[in-house]
Amino acid sequence: MQTLILTVLLLAVSCTAMPRGLNAPGPCCFKFFTGRIPKPKIISVIKTHSHCHVQGFIISTARGRKICVSQNVVWAQTAFKEQHVVKG
């Protein structure tokens, strides 16, 4: 039983994008990646919900990882804008 609890705690700590914050209806970030993710490896970029304590982007990569990045990071802002351009 202790091994199971330890495993669950380790998984929770290793994931930077958590399913929901306290009272937030969407995913929230609690730790933020400070490096840069190459543009070709970015599959999608979404904003965390406005009810999250700290705002960020959740970036999904080609390897299936979800990585939290601060909304103050310029390259992440650019990646978000490029994915959400309305073509008409």
Buried (B, 14 or more C-beta within 10 A) or exposed (E): EEEEEEEEEEEEEEBBBBEEBEEBEBBBBBBBBEEEBEEEEBBEBBBBBEEBEBBBBBBBBEEEBBBBBBBEBEEBBEBBEEEEEEEE
